[in-house]
Structure formats: C-alpha cells, structure tokens
C-alpha cells in the first residue's frame, strides 16, 4: 500500500463518466476499473445513465469497520 493510501481513514471515492450502453454495463465497468486500480473491495455509490454513458461514483474500501487501521496504530506508535 502506498504511503498516501495508508493515511486514508476508510475508503476512496472515484466519480467519472463512463461511455456505455446501459446502467448494467456501467456497473460491470466500474467494478472492473476499481479492481484494476488495486481495490479488491468496491461498491457503487451512485449511478445514472445519461445519453452516451453513465455518471458513476464508486467507493474502493481500504478499511472496513473493525479492521486494523494503519493510520491509527502508526500515530499511536509515533506519539
């Protein structure tokens, strides 16, 4: 994990417009995009098909509730 991502509290949201034929195709592309970016756990927060594609907001989780938060433990150890 990069140093910058170690500072993220829980998740990273990406919002973009995807060229696609349907909402269903946009969902598949969104999850594939997040996997290719290195997020093994992702969910679609918002999706709206408009004309030539869809506006999507996808959340890639770095930490889920109860995970071992690097930002928390590193801060405690540096204090």
Long-range contacts (C-beta under 8 A, 24 or more apart in sequence): 1-62, 1-70, 5-62, 6-70, 6-71, 6-74, 7-71, 8-62, 8-63, 8-71, 9-63, 9-69, 9-71, 10-61, 10-62, 10-63, 10-64, 11-59, 11-60, 11-61, 11-62, 11-63, 12-39, 12-59, 12-60, 12-62, 13-45, 13-57, 13-58, 13-59, 13-60, 14-57, 14-58, 14-60, 15-46, 15-55, 15-56, 15-57, 15-58, 16-55, 16-56, 17-53, 17-54, 17-55, 17-56, 18-53, 18-54, 18-56, 19-52, 19-53, 20-49, 20-53, 20-54, 22-49, 22-54, 23-47, 23-48, 23-49, 23-54, 25-54, 26-53, 26-54, 26-56, 30-56, 30-58, 31-58, 33-58, 34-58, 34-60
